[in-house]
Amino acid sequence: MNRFHVHLNVADLASSIRFYSALFATEPTVVKNDYAKWMLEDPRINFAISNTGRNPGVDHLGIQVDDEHGLATLGRRLDAAGGSVIPEEATVCCYARSDKLWTEDPQGTRWETFHTFGEATTYYAGEAACATDGAACTPNVSAMKPRADKSGPCCAPASVCC
């Protein structure tokens, strides 16, 4: 079953964790010094917040799938919807390892569809595992291009890559 995903940039992580923990009536599933995530069942949502140097507000929306087949299905839907679809395979982002497809809607809202298959010890990959020029950190999905040089960060906070 798919899970809706919302990622907000916040100015004050600690106060935001307190607020959303009270709102959701549960503590986050993951807490790091710059990130927190709630994997809620009611409503079924992956709700994440981070304090990584970007402007506060909605960073992106998305759909998390359970497996590679679900990601391929969403990829076909994204293709049918039009616009650029940018893949990221085996990327490290938000303390997780995932395969992703990025796009943006007609209003410019960034959408991330992804299948997570493991945990990571860092927020972003500073290694050669990146497929794009910074899908999670560039605000303009249509400007993303496949990476020719895979030595830089792919999912780094804005202060690192953008």
C-alpha positions as CSV (number, residue, x, y, z in Angstrom):
1,M,0.0,0.0,0.0
2,N,1.3,3.4,-0.9
3,R,2.0,6.1,1.7
4,F,1.6,9.8,1.1
5,H,4.8,11.8,1.8
6,V,5.2,15.4,3.0
7,H,8.6,17.1,3.7
8,L,8.6,20.5,5.4
9,N,11.6,22.7,5.9
10,V,11.5,24.2,9.4
11,A,13.3,27.0,11.2
12,D,13.3,25.4,14.7
13,L,13.5,21.6,14.7
14,A,13.0,21.1,18.4
15,S,9.8,23.2,18.6
16,S,8.5,21.6,15.4
17,I,9.1,18.2,16.8
18,R,7.1,19.1,19.9
19,F,4.3,20.6,17.8
20,Y,4.0,17.7,15.4
21,S,4.4,15.1,18.2
22,A,1.4,16.7,20.0
23,L,-0.6,16.9,16.7
24,F,0.1,13.3,15.8
25,A,-0.1,12.1,19.4
26,T,3.1,10.2,18.9
27,E,6.9,10.7,18.9
28,P,8.9,10.7,15.6
29,T,10.1,7.3,14.3
30,V,13.4,8.9,13.3
31,V,15.1,11.9,15.1
32,K,18.5,13.3,14.0
33,N,20.1,16.7,14.7
34,D,18.7,18.1,11.5
35,Y,15.7,15.8,10.7
36,A,12.7,14.0,12.1
37,K,10.2,11.7,10.5
38,W,6.8,10.2,11.6
39,M,5.6,7.1,9.8
40,L,1.9,7.4,10.6
41,E,-0.9,4.8,10.0
42,D,-3.8,7.2,10.6
43,P,-3.6,9.0,8.3
44,R,-1.1,6.8,6.4
45,I,1.7,9.3,5.8
46,N,5.4,9.6,5.8
47,F,5.8,13.1,7.4
48,A,9.3,14.5,7.5
49,I,10.8,17.8,8.7
50,S,14.3,19.1,8.4
51,N,16.4,22.1,9.3
52,T,19.1,22.0,6.6
53,G,19.4,25.6,5.5
54,R,16.4,25.8,3.1
55,N,13.6,28.3,3.5
56,P,10.8,27.1,5.9
57,G,7.7,25.7,4.2
58,V,6.8,22.8,2.0
59,D,9.9,21.3,0.4
60,H,8.2,18.6,-1.6
61,L,5.3,16.1,-1.7
62,G,5.5,12.5,-2.6
63,I,4.3,9.0,-2.6
64,Q,6.3,6.2,-0.9
65,V,5.8,2.7,-2.4
66,D,6.4,-0.7,-0.9
67,D,8.5,-2.2,-3.8
68,E,10.2,-1.7,-7.1
69,H,7.0,-2.7,-9.0
70,G,5.1,0.1,-7.3
71,L,7.7,2.6,-8.3
72,A,7.6,1.4,-11.9
73,T,3.8,1.8,-11.9
74,L,4.1,5.3,-10.6
75,G,6.8,6.1,-13.1
76,R,4.4,5.1,-15.9
77,R,1.8,7.4,-14.4
78,L,4.2,10.3,-14.1
79,D,5.2,9.8,-17.8
80,A,1.5,9.9,-18.8
81,A,1.1,13.1,-16.8
82,G,3.8,14.8,-18.8
83,G,6.8,16.8,-17.7
84,S,10.3,15.7,-16.9
85,V,10.8,12.6,-14.8
86,I,14.2,12.4,-13.2
87,P,15.3,9.0,-11.8
88,E,17.7,8.6,-8.8
89,E,18.8,5.0,-8.2
90,A,20.3,3.8,-5.0
91,T,20.5,7.3,-3.5
92,V,21.1,8.3,0.1
93,C,18.7,11.0,1.2
94,C,17.0,11.8,4.6
95,Y,18.9,9.0,6.4
96,A,17.6,6.4,4.0
97,R,18.6,4.4,0.9
98,S,16.0,4.7,-1.9
99,D,15.3,4.5,-5.6
100,K,13.4,7.7,-6.7
101,L,11.6,9.4,-9.5
102,W,11.3,13.2,-9.3
103,T,9.0,15.5,-11.2
104,E,7.1,18.7,-10.7
105,D,3.4,19.5,-11.2
106,P,2.2,22.4,-13.4
107,Q,2.4,24.8,-10.5
108,G,6.1,23.9,-9.8
109,T,5.5,21.8,-6.7
110,R,8.2,19.1,-6.5
111,W,7.0,15.5,-6.3
112,E,9.2,12.6,-5.1
113,T,8.0,9.0,-5.7
114,F,10.3,6.5,-4.0
115,H,11.0,3.0,-2.7
116,T,13.1,2.9,0.4
117,F,15.1,-0.3,0.9
118,G,17.5,0.6,3.8
119,E,18.7,3.1,6.3
120,A,21.7,5.4,6.0
121,T,23.9,7.1,8.6
122,T,23.9,10.5,6.8
123,Y,21.3,12.9,5.5
124,Y,22.6,13.0,2.0
125,A,25.1,11.0,-0.2
126,G,28.4,12.7,-0.6
127,E,29.5,9.7,-2.6
128,A,29.3,8.6,-6.2
129,A,25.8,7.0,-5.7
130,C,24.0,9.9,-7.2
131,A,22.1,9.7,-10.5
132,T,21.3,13.4,-11.0
133,D,22.8,16.8,-10.4
134,G,20.9,17.3,-7.1
135,A,17.3,16.2,-7.4
136,A,16.4,16.7,-3.7
137,C,18.2,20.0,-3.4
138,T,17.4,21.9,-6.6
139,P,14.0,23.7,-6.6
140,N,13.7,23.4,-10.4
141,V,13.1,19.8,-11.5
142,S,13.1,20.7,-15.1
143,A,16.6,22.0,-14.8
144,M,17.9,18.7,-13.4
145,K,20.2,16.6,-15.6
146,P,21.7,13.2,-15.3
147,R,25.0,13.4,-13.6
148,A,28.1,12.9,-15.8
149,D,30.4,13.3,-12.8
150,K,29.1,11.3,-9.9
151,S,31.5,12.7,-7.4
152,G,29.3,15.4,-5.8
153,P,26.4,15.3,-3.5
154,C,23.0,14.4,-4.8
155,C,20.6,15.0,-2.0
156,A,22.5,17.5,0.1
157,P,21.0,20.4,1.9
158,A,20.9,23.7,0.0
159,S,24.0,25.0,1.8
160,V,26.0,22.1,0.4
161,C,24.9,21.7,-3.1
162,C,22.8,24.6,-4.3
